[in-house]
């Protein structure tokens, strides 16, 4: 059986495979459209109005504690992929800021077995092992696979920490 994912690049060498069942949409917006919120964790850029609904915007570099090179130019338009998950009768939606869209990826289910699991890339801290349980190689690149449930649980536990 084949599992479907959507690939996104978080940094120059970090590609994440997001479960397609949790990917709602891709959106682009100007940074000035993001309304910052006081009193929330610094990895939240803020919220935006997307089609009449408020959408939380996550600074993935800060959340995943990625080292950002100073030479990287500041984008005048942000690209985000909206992840959603049903939680206690409602839908939680979060926009991940990404560097590049890689498109739909098909991964054989056999890739998602412990025999194929490799350690996290050095760009990620060990505390994210539950969020990214698999690192696999496909066509000369390393992909880290997101466990959406673990991501939303981790996000929930840190969401309002200041």
Steps between C-alpha positions, in 0.01 A plus 500: 500500500615857431461796737459851358690799642564860406866600508613839628847643545555666836866583442755437230556141613181408685202356309194395697237254375161615635213247498270602216199424721603792724584746221214740444641754255798707394484877538720804445476835676699810583666503844318824585168309478599301811362649819739430790349395831649597836539237769551196276817303434746678269476229231152630416528775239136579573170447321361582158149511361468224244167490324318635806670273754790577730809294424799468736834554323796295623861609454633150428863610526442620855267217605738228383799705622667498158811701437423767241784640294517878513563507124150369428303790352177601672207398282248767402233229475477206739407152382307290749345158500193466717484187714179401674394238751173418667532540875221464754223575252666797330761547230836649593677676210859623490691665215861382474735753343714309249788588267388290204225261394624160383162360394321170555717205602401135489677288759462123518361393836811283546706822530305586812618203701757511777752315282520809277510751784820700512607758759373856466719731294735708710295811416227372735525452874428157652187636673328485159543122459129440573396767250728357228512123562648411160785631292519331162697529181320541172660596172823633648335711768417456865138546603374526853145379546264695724275325751215754493344385827834533683557842341164635615552355849843663523360826370214488751741448790712803397240726338458770762838475671664840513 
